[in-house]
Amino acid sequence: MIGQILAIADDRKSVYIEFQEPVKFKLNQPVEVKEHRPQRTLQQNRLYWGFLQWCISREGGGLIDEGHFSVDGLHADIKAWIQSEYPNQFNFKELFSSAALNTKEFTEFIELVDRELIVKFFGIDTSPFWKMVDDGVPF
């Protein structure tokens, strides 16, 4: 449920929020209020999974020869790598989940994985993949 804060009391303990749609709250009901952040886009999601598939394929990065046979498995390994090598990069309070990233953070996530893991660690030239993206190849 999305709303907009219209007033904040001087003691910063009370706020007036106007919601876009009628609410079903009851008086004295505990609620959790948090900042609305834009979620990653479907286009980013498709790009990421297409990137992982390209990295695995023999026509792309060839990670299949390193034992990566599925995008889900590679994604799990990437999450473990992020937690190990960059534990504070994305400010996660709980178990790392790329689904919690907003659009800016997800872009940073993809760029970090590409630059530090795929290019530097695995030694894969990903420029052919990014050229396909620039050329408009859909994923």
C-alpha angles and dihedrals in degrees: 000000000000124000140158127238108235101173139017123197119237091251089053090229097105130052136177112225125187114201126210092232135027114283131222097212121136126217112274091011111146112240135179117228122191137166115275111239125185111253123228114276128249087241090058090048093051091046092052095049090044089051091052091048090050091049091053098044122091089229088057127027098339096224087147085079088056091056100267106133103159138038090230091055092046090048090052090050090048091052091050090048092050091050091048101041103026106024095157099036096099101026098238117178093191137025111327113267121173088202088072092061120105121222095273094045092047090053089051089048093053092046092050093049091048097045103036105028110025099033104029102029102033094029094228120155102226095180092102090058093049090047089056089051091049089048090055100252104164122232 
